[in-house]
């Protein structure tokens, strides 16, 4: 397992925060999520490698935010 930073700056509305919350809960490779000192970054304990995490993380943000 590794700890990765997840940029969540795209999640501004309550709806986007709920969507992000459910996506984090639904991913079997996410083992834990922690707040950081930066408001727009979450620390994610992830059981996959960096490439798998990057692919998964990039799928979260809406098309307009990518």
C-alpha positions in Angstrom: 0.0 0.0 0.0 1.1 3.5 -0.7 0.0 7.0 0.2 -0.9 9.3 -2.7 -2.1 12.9 -2.9 -5.5 13.4 -4.6 -6.2 16.8 -6.0 -9.9 17.5 -5.3 -9.9 21.2 -6.2 -12.5 20.5 -8.9 -15.1 19.5 -6.2 -16.7 22.8 -5.3 -20.4 22.2 -4.9 -22.1 20.0 -2.3 -23.1 17.6 -5.2 -19.5 17.2 -6.3 -18.4 16.5 -2.7 -21.1 13.8 -2.3 -20.0 12.3 -5.7 -16.4 12.3 -4.5 -17.3 10.8 -1.2 -19.2 7.9 -2.8 -16.4 7.3 -5.4 -13.9 7.0 -2.6 -16.1 4.6 -0.7 -16.8 2.5 -3.8 -13.2 2.0 -4.8 -12.0 -1.3 -3.4 -8.3 -0.2 -3.7 -8.9 2.8 -1.4 -8.0 1.8 2.1 -8.2 5.1 3.8 -8.6 8.9 3.2 -7.1 11.6 5.2 -7.3 15.4 5.2 -4.1 17.3 4.7 -3.2 20.9 5.6 -4.1 21.8 2.1 -7.9 22.1 1.6 -7.8 20.9 -2.0 -5.6 17.8 -1.4 -6.6 14.5 0.2 -4.1 11.8 1.2 -5.3 8.4 0.0 -4.0 5.1 1.2 -4.2 3.0 -2.0 -3.5 -0.6 -2.6 -2.5 -0.2 -6.3 0.6 1.2 -7.9 1.1 4.8 -9.0 -0.2 4.2 -12.6 -3.4 2.6 -11.4 -3.9 5.4 -8.9 -3.3 8.1 -11.6 -5.8 6.4 -13.9 -8.4 6.1 -11.2 -7.9 9.7 -9.9 -8.1 11.2 -13.4 -11.5 9.4 -13.9 -13.0 11.2 -10.9 -12.9 14.8 -12.1 -15.6 15.9 -14.5 -14.6 16.5 -18.1 -14.5 20.2 -17.7 -12.0 20.1 -14.8 -9.5 17.8 -16.5 
